Amino acid sequence: MSHASLPGHPFVHYADNGQLHVENCTVDALAAQYGTPLFVYSKGAMLAALAAYQKGFASRNAQICYAMKANSSLAVLQLFAKAGCGFDIVSGGELARVLAAGGDAAKVIFSGVGKTRTEMREALEAGVGCFNVESEAEIDVLNDVAVSMGRKAPISIRVNPNVDPKTHPYISTGLKGNKFGVAHERTLATYQRAAALPGLQVVGIDCHIGSQITEETPYLDAMDRMLDLVDSIEQAGIPIEHIDFGGGLGINYNGDTPPAADALWAKLLAKLDARGFGQRKLMIEPGRSLVGNAGLCVTEVLYLKPGEQKNFCIVDAAMNDLPRPAMYQAFHAIVPLQTAPAGADNTVYDVVGPVCESGDWIGRDRSLAVQAGERLAVLSAGAYCMSMSSNYNSRPKAAELLVDGGEARLIRQRDTMADQLRGELLL
């Protein structure tokens, strides 16, 4: 069997017979057994991506907290929990998923700009490791909740360093115009206010500047600003136990060249050492970079529809399954499950789904040799696809498989109509 993997997808390859494989499983056979649309994830790819971070942090006091909004399927969370990860959460529902998957609440960081009192109480009762507080108003509410429970809430304050991550504006989070974090200029005063409240215990500082970052410079700039703040906060008599540098490292969707996790952190750690922070406890929150290129979505071609201006390849996956193109104009590579025979004629198509929206497209202007009834794989679908999927148009959410070598395990059943109707009441 040939193992010439696809660029950026070391666990996805075409075998000698032209069949697409994830690890040692034939994708077309999986689709025939489980139906489409179908998400297929590689366990090996996830653990290899994690290993790059673990290598980068070897011999350091560091905690990797998987940013589970990227993919919150229970088996994925279980896999990372068993590998020693903590979790970065943004809701009470995500906390419940971590606990259901066997995660350790003490390794949970609770981020997000809109935590409710109920969520705060649930997190305090569970014993989460830290709240990443994102506004001065939230400080007062969390203090009130903690005091009412006779607890002290461990907090870090998320700093907005006004660093441009050079990514899509919808996933940029560290600029002055973003809703996230406390302004760089207000950070010291906010720490002094938090440290004086009886229900809070300052334990760290946090920064997260965006997602799908493919350059190292924004990280280095943000680190400098963060370390300047740590100096000033500690000079004011408030110790900072840990420094959380967030996540956001990009993946290869379309020839993108993000730095490798271990290479990036070698440079960041060198800066930490040079500034005297090398022994400080570190937290990071990778999400997309752990799961994005570990997954693909298999879809069947329903119809080929030629037109005067556009040719359409209509597939059974849609914007409810793969929301990123509709939301961010995002690119996902689309490949056949069987290589085309020599001399096959390619046609340029827009690959679109069946949802009744013009925004329901998966790929623009793709050159494919394909027929109705054949199947395609949408690559880089491990992050922000299933976790953002919906039942729009009363469509069932897809099934999910986790591949480990030659074994594929069902980790999510396809929705039934009963699943969709549950909880709804007739008049």
C-alpha positions in Angstrom: 0.0 0.0 0.0 1.4 3.4 -1.0 1.6 6.0 1.8 2.1 9.2 -0.2 0.0 11.4 2.1 -1.8 14.5 1.0 -0.1 17.8 1.7 -0.8 18.9 5.3 -2.6 15.6 6.0 0.0 13.0 7.0 -2.7 10.4 8.0 -4.7 10.7 4.7 -3.3 9.1 1.6 -4.2 7.3 -1.7 -3.2 3.7 -1.8 -1.8 1.9 -4.9 -5.3 1.1 -6.1 -6.2 4.8 -6.1 -8.5 4.6 -3.0 -8.4 7.3 -0.4 -7.5 6.1 3.1 -7.6 7.6 6.5 -4.8 5.7 8.3 -5.5 2.1 7.2 -9.2 2.5 6.5 -10.7 2.9 3.0 -12.9 6.0 3.1 -15.3 4.8 0.5 -16.0 1.6 2.4 -16.7 3.6 5.5 -19.1 5.8 3.6 -20.9 2.8 2.1 -21.3 1.4 5.6 -22.3 4.5 7.6 -23.8 6.8 4.9 -23.1 10.4 4.0 -22.5 13.1 5.0 -19.9 11.5 7.3 -17.1 12.9 9.4 -14.0 10.7 9.7 -11.3 11.6 12.1 -7.8 10.2 12.5 -6.7 9.4 16.1 -3.1 9.3 15.0 -3.3 12.8 13.5 -4.7 14.3 16.7 -2.1 12.7 18.9 0.7 13.7 16.5 -0.5 17.3 16.6 -0.6 17.2 20.4 2.9 15.6 20.5 4.3 18.7 18.7 3.1 20.8 21.6 4.3 18.3 24.2 7.7 18.3 22.5 7.8 22.1 22.5 7.1 22.1 26.3 9.4 19.2 27.3 10.9 19.9 30.7 8.7 23.0 31.2 6.0 23.6 33.8 3.2 23.8 31.2 -0.4 22.8 30.9 -2.0 22.2 27.4 -5.7 23.0 27.6 -7.6 21.9 24.4 -9.9 24.6 23.2 -12.9 22.4 22.8 -15.1 24.7 20.8 -13.1 23.5 17.8 -14.6 20.0 18.2 -16.5 19.1 21.3 -17.5 15.5 20.5 -17.2 13.3 23.6 -14.8 10.8 22.2 -12.4 13.5 21.0 -12.5 15.1 24.5 -11.9 11.7 26.0 -8.9 11.1 23.8 -7.3 14.4 24.9 -8.2 13.9 28.5 -6.4 10.5 28.5 -3.4 12.2 26.8 -3.1 14.5 29.8 -4.8 17.7 28.4 -6.9 20.1 30.3 -9.6 22.0 28.5 -10.5 25.6 27.6 -14.3 26.0 27.8 -16.6 28.9 27.0 -20.0 27.7 28.4 -21.6 25.6 31.1 -22.5 23.1 28.4 -18.9 22.6 27.5 -18.0 22.0 31.2 -20.7 19.3 31.3 -19.1 17.7 28.2 -15.6 17.7 29.8 -16.9 16.0 32.9 -19.0 13.5 30.9 -15.8 12.6 28.9 -13.7 12.1 32.1 -11.9 15.4 32.1 -10.4 16.9 35.2 -12.2 20.1 36.3 -9.1 21.3 38.0 -7.5 21.5 34.5 -10.3 23.5 33.1 -10.0 27.2 32.1 -13.3 28.9 31.8 -13.1 31.7 29.1 -15.8 33.7 27.4 -17.3 37.2 27.5 -20.8 36.3 28.7 -20.6 33.9 31.6 -23.9 33.7 33.4 -24.3 33.5 37.2 -25.6 29.9 36.8 -22.5 28.9 34.8 -20.3 30.5 37.4 -21.9 28.6 40.2 -21.6 25.3 38.2 -18.0 25.9 37.5 -17.2 26.8 41.1 -19.0 23.7 42.3 -17.1 21.5 39.9 -13.8 23.1 41.0 -12.5 24.6 37.7 -8.9 25.6 37.7 -9.3 29.2 36.6 -11.8 31.7 35.2 -10.4 33.8 32.4 -12.3 37.1 33.3 -13.0 39.3 30.2 -14.4 42.5 31.7 -14.5 44.7 34.8 -18.3 44.0 35.1 -17.7 40.3 35.1 -15.2 40.7 38.0 -18.0 42.1 40.2 -20.5 39.4 39.3 -18.1 36.5 39.8 -17.1 38.0 43.1 -20.7 38.2 44.2 -21.4 34.6 43.2 -18.2 33.3 44.9 -19.0 35.2 48.1 -22.5 33.8 48.2 -21.1 30.3 48.0 -18.4 30.9 50.5 -15.8 30.3 47.8 -12.8 32.1 46.3 -12.9 32.0 42.5 -9.4 31.6 40.9 -9.0 34.1 38.1 -6.8 35.4 35.4 -7.7 38.5 33.5 -7.8 38.2 29.7 -5.8 41.1 28.2 -6.5 42.6 24.8 -3.0 43.6 23.7 -4.1 45.3 20.5 -2.0 43.0 18.3 -3.1 42.2 14.8 -3.1 38.4 14.2 -3.4 38.9 10.4 -6.3 36.6 10.1 -10.0 36.8 9.1 -11.7 39.6 11.0 -14.4 37.3 12.3 -11.7 35.2 14.1 -9.5 38.1 15.2 -9.8 38.6 19.0 -6.9 40.7 20.2 -7.6 44.1 18.6 -9.1 47.2 20.2 -12.3 46.8 18.1 -12.9 43.2 19.3 -15.3 42.3 22.2 -12.8 40.2 24.0 -10.7 41.0 27.1 -9.6 44.0 29.1 -7.8 46.8 27.3 -4.1 46.8 27.7 -4.2 50.2 29.3 -6.8 49.2 31.9 -5.1 45.9 32.9 -3.1 47.0 36.0 -6.1 48.9 37.5 -8.3 45.9 36.8 -5.9 43.6 38.6 -5.7 45.9 41.6 -9.5 46.0 41.8 -9.8 42.2 41.5 -7.1 41.6 44.1 -9.1 43.7 46.6 -12.3 41.6 46.3 -13.0 38.9 48.9 -14.4 36.3 46.5 -11.5 36.3 44.0 -8.0 34.9 44.0 -5.7 36.2 41.3 -3.7 33.3 39.9 -2.7 34.3 36.3 -2.9 36.4 33.2 -4.3 35.4 29.9 -4.1 36.5 26.3 -5.6 35.2 23.1 -5.3 37.2 19.9 -7.2 35.2 17.3 -7.5 32.0 15.3 -5.9 30.5 12.1 -2.7 32.5 12.7 0.0 31.5 10.3 2.8 33.9 11.3 5.0 33.9 14.4 5.4 37.7 14.7 1.9 38.3 16.3 2.7 35.8 19.0 6.1 37.3 19.7 4.6 40.8 19.9 1.8 39.7 22.2 4.2 38.0 24.5 6.3 41.1 24.9 3.2 43.1 25.9 2.1 40.4 28.2 5.4 40.2 30.0 5.6 44.0 30.4 2.2 43.7 32.1 3.3 40.9 34.4 6.2 43.1 35.5 4.0 46.0 36.3 1.3 43.9 38.1 3.9 42.1 40.3 5.6 45.4 41.1 2.2 46.5 42.4 2.3 43.6 44.8 0.0 41.1 43.0 1.8 37.8 42.2 1.0 36.0 38.9 1.3 32.3 39.2 0.7 31.4 35.5 0.9 33.0 32.1 -1.7 31.8 29.6 -0.8 32.6 26.0 -4.0 31.2 24.4 -4.0 29.3 21.1 -4.9 30.3 17.6 -2.1 28.5 15.6 -3.3 27.9 12.1 -3.3 24.8 9.9 -2.8 24.2 6.2 -6.1 24.7 4.4 -4.9 25.9 1.1 -1.1 26.1 1.0 -0.9 27.9 4.3 2.4 27.6 6.0 2.0 28.1 9.8 5.0 27.4 11.9 5.2 24.0 13.5 4.0 24.1 17.2 7.3 23.0 18.6 9.3 25.4 16.4 7.0 28.3 17.4 7.3 27.5 21.1 11.1 27.2 20.9 11.1 30.9 19.9 8.5 31.9 22.4 10.3 30.1 25.2 13.6 31.7 24.2 12.0 35.1 24.7 10.5 34.0 28.1 14.0 32.8 29.2 15.6 36.0 28.0 13.2 38.1 30.1 13.5 36.0 33.2 10.2 34.1 33.0 11.4 30.7 32.0 10.4 28.9 35.1 6.9 30.4 35.3 3.9 28.1 34.9 2.6 28.3 31.3 -0.9 27.6 29.9 -1.8 27.3 26.3 -5.2 26.7 24.6 -4.7 25.1 21.1 -7.9 24.0 19.3 -7.9 24.0 15.5 -4.2 23.0 15.3 -5.0 19.7 17.2 -8.0 18.6 15.3 -8.5 20.6 12.1 -6.4 18.4 9.7 -7.3 15.2 11.5 -10.8 15.2 10.0 -12.6 15.0 6.7 -16.2 15.1 5.6 -17.4 12.5 3.1 -20.2 13.6 0.8 -22.0 12.0 -2.2 -22.5 13.7 -5.5 -26.3 14.0 -6.1 -26.5 15.9 -9.4 -24.2 17.6 -11.9 -25.9 20.8 -13.2 -24.3 22.6 -16.1 -25.0 26.3 -16.6 -24.1 29.2 -18.8 -22.0 30.9 -16.2 -21.4 28.2 -13.6 -21.4 24.4 -13.4 -22.7 23.0 -10.2 -21.8 19.8 -8.4 -24.6 19.3 -6.0 -23.6 17.1 -3.0 -25.5 15.9 0.1 -23.3 17.8 2.6 -24.4 21.4 3.2 -23.8 24.6 5.1 -25.4 23.0 8.2 -22.7 20.3 8.1 -19.8 22.5 7.0 -20.6 26.1 8.0 -17.1 27.6 7.5 -17.4 28.5 3.8 -20.7 30.2 4.3 -19.5 32.0 7.4 -15.9 32.9 6.6 -15.6 32.3 2.8 -13.3 29.6 4.0 -11.4 27.2 1.7 -11.5 23.5 2.2 -9.7 21.2 -0.3 -12.1 18.7 -2.0 -10.8 15.5 -3.4 -12.3 12.3 -4.9 -12.3 9.1 -3.0 -10.9 7.3 -6.0 -8.3 8.8 -8.3 -9.5 9.5 -11.8 -8.4 7.3 -14.6 -5.7 8.6 -16.9 -7.1 11.0 -19.5 -10.3 11.7 -17.6 -11.7 15.1 -18.4 -12.0 17.6 -15.5 -14.8 20.2 -15.3 -14.8 23.3 -13.2 -17.7 23.2 -10.6 -19.0 25.1 -7.7 -19.5 22.4 -5.1 -22.8 23.2 -3.4 -25.2 21.6 -1.0 -29.0 21.2 -1.0 -29.9 23.8 1.6 -32.1 26.6 0.2 -29.6 29.4 0.5 -27.3 30.9 -2.1 -24.6 30.9 0.6 -24.8 27.1 0.8 -21.5 26.3 -1.0 -18.6 24.1 0.0 -16.1 25.1 -2.7 -15.9 27.5 -5.6 -14.4 26.8 -9.0 -13.1 23.3 -8.3 -11.7 21.2 -11.1 -13.1 17.7 -10.8 -13.7 14.5 -12.8 -16.8 13.3 -11.1 -20.1 11.6 -11.8 -23.4 11.5 -9.8 -23.3 8.8 -7.3 -19.6 9.1 -6.6 -18.2 10.4 -3.3 -15.9 13.3 -2.4 -13.9 14.2 0.7 -13.9 17.7 2.1 -10.5 18.0 3.8 -9.5 19.9 7.0 -12.9 19.3 8.5 -11.9 18.4 12.0 -12.4 21.8 13.5 -15.4 24.2 13.5 -17.5 21.9 11.4 -19.4 19.4 13.6 -19.2 21.7 16.6 -20.9 24.5 14.6 -23.3 22.2 12.7 -27.1 22.6 12.9 -30.4 21.0 11.9 -31.2 23.9 9.5 -33.8 22.8 6.9 -34.6 20.0 9.4 -31.5 18.1 8.2 -30.0 15.4 10.4 -26.6 16.0 11.9 -24.0 13.7 10.4 -22.4 10.6 11.9 -18.8 10.7 13.2 -16.1 8.0 13.1 -12.8 7.9 14.8 -10.1 5.8 12.9 -7.3 4.1 14.8 -5.1 2.2 12.4 -7.4 -0.2 10.6 -10.3 0.2 13.0 -13.1 2.7 12.7 -15.3 3.4 15.7 -18.7 5.1 15.5 -18.5 8.0 18.0 -21.7 9.8 17.1 -24.8 8.3 15.6 -26.5 10.1 12.8 -29.5 12.1 14.0 -32.9 10.6 13.6 -36.1 12.6 13.1 -37.1 11.7 16.6 -33.9 13.3 17.8 -34.8 16.5 16.0 -38.4 16.6 17.3 -37.5 15.7 20.9 -38.5 18.6 23.2 -40.9 20.3 20.7 -44.6 20.5 21.7 -47.7 20.7 19.5 -50.4 23.3 20.5 
